[in-house]
Amino acid sequence: MARKDGSESEAFGGVQPNKVPEKAIDGKPTIYTYATCPFSLKVKSLLKSRGIEFSNVEVDPMKKTELQWSDWKKVPVFVDIDGTHVNDSNDILHYIDENNGNKFPRDGEDAEQDKWMNFSNEILGKSIVAVIYKNYRTSLHALDYVTKVDKFSLKDRIVSKWLGAVVMRMIGRSRAKMFDQPPRTNLQTQLDSMSSAIKGGFFGGDDPNGADFANYGILRSMQGLNGFDIVESHGVVWPWYNRMQILSDM
Ligand SMILES: N[C@@H](CCC(=O)N[C@@H](CS)C(=O)NCC(=O)O)C(=O)O
């Protein structure tokens, strides 16, 4: 990633070497997010389910002023009270769990959990994008919501809505090409495939593990948007979704 002075820096996921205690707002663990971002919602659901008090900094998606201090320009970014900061949603889930109850296996310790955490980003996240942005109408509907809820300046809001709808429609089409089936059928297939791993009430069995929070966050971002009816009518995923919703109160 190029810095303003022309030098190069490599942004990377996981716990970062430097500490930024001044970025933990009001002395609380802090997440830098977009309200509608699926990856941010993963982290929010874990924090809320554990009853951890946190500050939430909404990042302006156009200017990203709130993340100027960070080399990593994506959300979520997590800052702990001692200034430890962590990039990338799945790494953040592991960091928070390790330091608050240590209830699920760490990365590399449980192949199933790793597989389904990876699935949340590589398959489920892309499958929902293909459905939400399936055509120009659904794309505009989503962007209308996103530009109202996320922290766009008034000036950026209108252009972002119309331009965003076109851009996201293109991204939706490219995501759809990754899968053999049409978007709605593909999402149904992916939910069926998730169901095979929900043993007991959760991916984690009797209690949620990293795969539960990772996949719940992704699907939670779709609530109210095109295609959520597929989740609502799924015999296994919908009851699981409701359990996760109760646990994380969001
Ligand atoms: N692998 C990352 C992906 C994060 C990501 O792509 N976040 C989006 C928002 S949902 C983002 O910040 N995109 C860059 C941008 O908005 O400029 C993670 O899991 O945290």
The ligand as a Gaussian input file, in Angstrom:
#p B3LYP/6-31G(d) Opt

LIG

0 1
 N      -11.334000      -9.782000       4.865000
 C      -11.849000      -8.583000       5.457000
 C      -12.839000      -7.921000       4.514000
 C      -13.329000      -6.599000       5.048000
 C      -14.010000      -5.771000       3.960000
 O      -13.886000      -6.058000       2.754000
 N      -14.735000      -4.736000       4.389000
 C      -15.334000      -3.838000       3.442000
 C      -16.615000      -3.237000       3.966000
 S      -17.889000      -4.422000       4.230000
 C      -14.371000      -2.689000       3.192000
 O      -13.895000      -2.084000       4.119000
 N      -14.077000      -2.439000       1.899000
 C      -13.146000      -1.418000       1.533000
 C      -13.760000      -0.083000       1.319000
 O      -14.910000       0.164000       1.688000
 O      -13.030000       0.763000       0.782000
 C      -12.491000      -8.916000       6.796000
 O      -12.948000     -10.053000       6.941000
 O      -12.523000      -8.076000       7.711000

